[in-house]
Amino acid sequence: MSGRRADRAVRDDASARYEVVVVGAGQAGLTMGFFLRRAGRQFLIAERARLVGAAWRARWDSLTLFTPRRYSSLPGLAFPGDPDGYPGRDEVIGYLEHYAERFELPVELSNGVRRLRTVDDGFLLETESRTIAADQVVVATGPFQTPYVPELATRLAPEIFQAHSTGYRSPGDLPEGTVLVVGGGNTGYQIAKELAATRNVHLSVGSRQTPLPQRLLGRDLFWWLTKSRLLGTTVESRLGRRLSQKDALIGSSPRELRRRHGVQLRARATDASGRIVRFADGSELEVDAVIWGTGYRPDHSWIEAPIFDPSGHVRHRRGVTEAPGLYFLGLTWQHTRGSALLGWVADDAAFIAERIEHAQSPASGAERRRAGTAGAAATAKGGS
């Protein structure tokens, strides 16, 4: 069944109550759907975008994963192509579309959830077209929600081309001249490399990240990370807590950027005025364009449930929240370094699927809620 036919089938379903509603049809939501389909659950995947994999569609054209295809598969379907090669953005989008069709996942497109709230017998989700009731809900909107651009961007002259990395597609989008890329993560480095072939490029790095080679002794980095079990290190461990505090540059380094691509490194951008950007070391640069590779901020303002800490972050243990029956999937370091990666999101999805099965039963709504509470308590006590 094609994605569009599946969408029409969902909309034609008169039922407004499901055992489980999954919010988001990216890699996390589709993986959750795989396990729910296998368990025979009555469920819906609600997606606000017109197509699955919306977060990938918002990335630049030449994006290349730093995980080989052999480590980029969702459960039940191998990623096609050379297993040792690195897939591009369009390959990932095509794979996710095929995945939804292959397992006939009930994805409802162009119908985002505007409000999620708890009620006595479960949850109510107010979408763009209707209200849906659910016994349990999995929020699988992932870590890429609201693009973040620092306030200093407003002080640049109107004629300066500016775009967050989500709005950048290719070098042809930019004017000629000097380009400043702000953000020293993998995104900033990849975009700076691409632009350096045709532009005078500077990269502003706020905090240094540890560079790791893409390949080591003839093996891909993720082969070593898997064999050493570092990817299985949980955020509850001492090592996991340390690793989760900073990311790593994969396949890039400041030295390579300077020597091979001619990109000049700059300190943290601290101020701007007109065409001038100023940096923490006192230097400044006149720019024609700025690309903000400054990441994202979570947006869970649509969720009405007692699951947030004072800073607005979700309180959870491996995706299981304090609200019985409400789960998260695909968060960065939700449980391990791989929690937000294509090839490892299935581990957390399988864990949550087990919790859903434990809580879901033919019993009354109140009994289901008590079962969910027991599941969350067991998770908090047992950790990983």
C-alpha positions, 0 to 999 in steps of 0.5 A: 500500500502506498503512503498516500493510500495508507493516509486515505485509509486512515482518514476514512476510518470512522474510529476516533480512538486508538490503543496507541497514537505515535506523533511523528513519522520520521525514523523514530515514529516509523520504527515504533510503528514496526513494533506496534504492527508486529504486536497487532496493536490498533494504532495511528502515526500522526504527522504534520508534514505532507510526507514522511521523513520531514526532518530529513527533507529540511536538510541540505542537498549534499548531506551525507551520513557518517554512518555506513549503510550497514548501520543505517537500517531500521528493523526488518528492512536492510538499507539498500546499496553498498553496506560500507558506503555512506548514504545521502539525504535523498537515499534516506528519504527514499528508504523511509518512504519505502519503509512506511509502504513495506510495512503498511504503517497507518500514517496520517499525513498533513495532520499535526497534533496541536494539543496533547492532554491527559484525561481519566481514561488515557489521552486526547490529541487535538489535531488539525482536522479532528480530536483523537483519543488514545490509551497510550501515546509515543511522542516521536518528534525527535531532536530537530524541532525548532531551529535556533538562531542567536539574537545577534542575527537581528543586528546584521544589515538586511542585505546580508543573506542569512539562513539556518542550516534547515534553509540552506540547500546548495552553494547556488543559494548564496551570493558571491563573496565572504560566507560565515558559517556559525556552529562547530558541529558536524553540520557546520563543518560539512556545509563549510567544506561544500561552500569552500569550493566556490566561496571565501569561507570562515567557520565560527566555533564556539566550543571545541569538539573532539575530532574522530576519524571516519575510518581507522585501521581499515574499518569504519568508526562505527564498527569500532564503536560497536565492537567496543560496546561504546555505543551501548554505554547508557546515559546513567553510567559515569562514562555515559554522563561524560560523553553526553555532555559533548558531541564529536566531530566525525570525519572532520577536524580543524586542521583538515578544514584549514589545510584541505579546504582553505576555511579560516577558523574563527572564535565564537561569534559574539556581536554583529552590526551592519555587515560586520560580525565580531568574535570572542577574541576581539577580531571581526569580519565583514560578511556577505552571507551567514549560515547558522549551523546553531542547532535546535531547541525542543518545543513541547509547548503543545503537551499538557502533562506533568512531565517537565522539569523547571527548565522545560526538559522532559523527565523520563527514564529511557523514554518512559515519563512520569505520566503513565502511558506517555513515552518519548522516542528518538531523543538525543542520548535518550538512553545511549549515543545511538538513541537518535541515530537511524541504526540504533533507534530500534533498541529504545523502540523495542523497550517502549513496545514492551512497556506498551504491551505491559500496560495495554490489556482488555481491562478497564481504562482505570486498570490500564492506567494502574498498569502503566504506573507500575511499568513506569515505576519499574523502569525508574527502579531498574534503570537500564 
